[in-house]
Amino acid sequence: MVDFSKLPSSRADNRPNDPVKIFERRPSGDTDVKDLWRGQADALEEWNRYRDKSDVLLSLNTGAGKTVVGLLIAQSLMNEGCENVLYVCSTNDLVMQTAREAKELGVACTTKMGRDFSNDLFEEGRAFCITNYAAIFNGRSTLMRRNRPQAIVFDDAHVAEGMIRDAYTLSIPAAKYRDLYEEITLLFEDHFTDLHIAERFRKAKATGLFEFVMAAPRGIVERANRLRDLLLKHGADEGDLSYAYSHLADHLNSCAVIFGDSKIEITPPFLPSRCHPAFGTGVRRVYLSATLQSQVEFVRAFGRKPEHVIAPNNDAGNGERLILDGREVQGGFGPSFAKQLTTSRKAVIAVPTYNMASRWSAIAEPPIREKFSDELDAFREANSGGFVLVSRSDGIDLPANTCRIMIMDGLPVGTSLLERLIAAYMPTTSTQNRRVASRIAQLFGRINRGRNDYGAFLIEGRDLAKWLRNDRNVALLPPLLQRQIVVGRTVVENMDEHNANEALNAVDAVLSRNEGWVKYYQSEVLGAELDQTEAQRTEDAEDTLVSAALAEAKYAAAMWSGGIDVARNALEKTIADVLQYDEYLAGWHQAWLGLTFDLNQDSEAADKMYDIARSRLPNTIPLTRRRRAGDESVKGEQLKPLTRALLDLTHTLHAPKFEKDFGVHKLRLNRIDDGTPKQAEDGVAWLGKLLGFVDTRPDETEGTGPDVVWEDPELRLVLAFELKTDKDKPASYRKDDIGQGHDHERYLEDTYPDHERLGLLFVGPEGDLTSSSNPSPTMGLCLTSTMAGLRDRYFALVQDLRQQEPLGRWAMAREEASKDDWTLRKLANDLRDKSF
């Protein structure tokens, strides 16, 4: 018989909801977590006051103990009675690491990285589940179907956009899906022929040529049903492809289709996160993020702004860093330097792609996936050597003596074709810079994890060094990192000798705790400042770009639910504001607005929107053009950019419409000699675009470089302009003007290392150099009247084309574009009135 007097009580134990009290009641024992840091305690106390909010963001420094905070919050939600609480990590390694930390805290948990749970506790309602982003965001998630959560803790929220994007991306590499790949490329072949980029499409189908092409939105609409049939024919609703296909099956006509590096990716232009059940009502969400200055990428990932942000003021994770620019050191920090460095020291070498990793093969090879953890552990224990880290800005921790040196080669970019396309062809946008800033901040945190940590960071890649030299970009990084970058500039500029030995001495001073270095760092890092004008420009753009990201999320959600008009209205509301800060982003939005008109079968409205988008996007992002007389006669021909630009201007048969459209261009170009310097800059850039070149305004978009650059990407030529149209006549071109010119030439060398640089022309009135000036041979003067003369020649050509019949117009445009007179090399010579 059962002895009821000896049975334990079945009443629920009195478990606290307060996460700090949960920590205080943890079991005693041998553990690394002895007490909460001040920042951790402050964050938990504040979250406890706002725990009923649906979306709370906790932002702490890298290395400040976010995981402990997240685990205590997850347990607090369990104690409160929330069902199916999830703790989401970025990688399987971090799932296991987080589970080990939970064990140290005395917190029960379940893990799930594949089909099965590690134990029954989660399904029995007795523990939360630690899992990865793929497990909840894939289109066939059993967790979301069978174990609908009432609360989710998203760790690594600052890098979530890429992982959520992966879940919504159908990736079709030729090596794995050869037949499907070839049938889809065949489906789009005529489309890229019609866009006159058949050669670029051919390169995109090859491996290692780094060419990316995206089907125009109309081309996708026209082929969506045939694309679906091909996917089903090859079993996309089964196997590995089915996880993403389940999301996209009914929305292929709203997706981007990108080709590059022998792979096809089908993905929405903006993430429809708001439609995912994880973001439905009745779910409380907590986001754990590293400290960042911008919320744009957070909104892009999760489709919402946090209701409350917790950012405790503490110095946990504020390690000491020496950051040196390899451009200032003879020979840089390339493989030769690294070989010398790692003979008696060890360093992580961070690169964005495997192709770039091959450059470092004499030092180390990146490990294969199956051996990654083992080789990383071996490196942690080693005393010297190198470890190549490819496209990993988060999830790898090498604190203290496990590694104190990182060589950073190249600007970090994502792995998706969509992001690589944007990075390649729209790299200087305010939005792209915020994405890059997030990755850079995380990269710096891989080997610098705590307040007592210290290390040296050696910048080898030109594009990364240039990005870090721009205070408008650096303002997007955490405040301490901003100041460390400024201190590093001073150190490298004041080296006695700018050579490898001097750089090694500086590194060794940090590692040996040299008294002079430590005192200098401590005295300088508190007072170092960025250019406040550039920092303010970054801050001014933030609210507009956050609103733009919210508009993208609303657009995507509406498209996913069939609300085409709602989607259009969401993006249209922000375009005028976005245009003030990011012309490329405004053009990108307008390209996808054009798609909404195509889906409503309003091709005329779509054509108008595509025309506007085309005027704002670089020529490397082609969009469908209106059908015109003569199209069939050049089908399949690779038209020169000038031919396309001339035909775009002159194609309409309706004279009043031509005069109206042409009048807009004339107004803009007439400001070259009848406007402010900024208006003249815009006019010169616009003239370059109409001449078929890729036009950029580096000083305007990047805060550094010349006012205007014209590029011929096919022939790899660049010509730069610095506008001085406000100088008095006769003008004096002074020492500071020429000094600025030397800076611009260094910019061109860094930005276009594989191009022939045809010179830097100062555009202004007639004048002479002052005696103290020291120009380079490639500098020269282009009179404002000479630039205006080129504009007038172009106007006359357009008017002559308008006199032709449509078929004759095509022939004349092709003939003119083939003449040397309109090549960048000839124009560089014609525009140079005087060499300095």
ABEGO torsion letter per residue (X at the ends): XBBAAABBBABBBBBBABAAAAAAABBBEBBABABBBAAAAAAAAAAAAAAABABBBBBBBBGAGAAAAAAAAAAAAAAAGBBGBBBBBABAAAAAAAAAAAAAAGBBBBBBABABBABAAAAAGABBBBBBAAAAABAABAAAAABBBABBBBBGAAAAAAAAAAAABBBBBAAABAAAAAAAAAAAAAAAAAAGAAAAAAAAABBGAGBBBBBBAAAAAAAAAAAAAAAAAAGAABEAAAAAAAAAAAAAAABBBBBEGGBBBBBBABBAAAABAAABBGBBBBBBBBBBABAAAAAAAAGBBBABBBBBBBABGBBBBBBBBAAABBGEABAAAAAAAAAABBBBBBBABAAAAAAAAAABBBBBAAAAAAAAAAAAABABEBBBBBGBABGBBBBEAABABBBBBEBBBBABAAAAAAAAABAABAAAAAAAAAAAAAAAAAABABAABBBBBBBABAAAAAAAABAAAAAABBAAAAAAAAAAAAAAAABABBBAAAAAAAAAAAAAGBAAAAAAAAAAAAABBBBAAAAAAAAAAAAAAAAAAAAAAAAAAAAAAGBAAAAAAAAAAAAAAAAAABAAAAAAAAAAAAAAAAAAGBAAAAAAAAAAAAAABBAABBBBBBBBBGAAAABGBBBBAAAAAAAAAAABABAAAAAAAAAAAAAAAAAAAABBAAAAAAAAAAAAAAAGBBBBBAAAAAGBEBABBBBBAAAGBBBBBBBAAABBOBBBBBAAAAAAAAAAAAAAAAABAABBBAEBBBBBBBEBBBAABBBBAABBBBBAAAAAAAAAAAAAAAAAAAABBAAAAAAAAAAAAABAAABAAAAAAAABABBX
